Amino acid sequence: MELELMTVREVAKYLRLDGHTVYRMVRKGEIPAYKVAGQWRFKRELIEEWLNAKLEAKDGGKQNAT
C-alpha cells in the first residue's frame, strides 16, 4: 500500500477550502495532520476517513440517493 501525503494546498483544493482555513483547522486540532521537516502534511487516507465521519455525523448516517 502506497502512503500518499498531501500538502496544505492539496488538502485545501481537495476540500474546496482556502489554505488559511486549513491552517486554522490544524491549529485547532480539527483535522488530522503531521509536521514533517517543519511543514504540515496530511495522509490522504486519514483525510478521507475524517471527511466521511464528518458527513455521517452531519446527516445522521443517512446516505443521500443520487
Secondary structure, DSSP 8 states (H G I E B T S, - for coil): ----EE-HHHHHHHHT--HHHHHHHHHTT-S--EEETTEEEEEHHHHHHHHHHHHHHHTTT-----
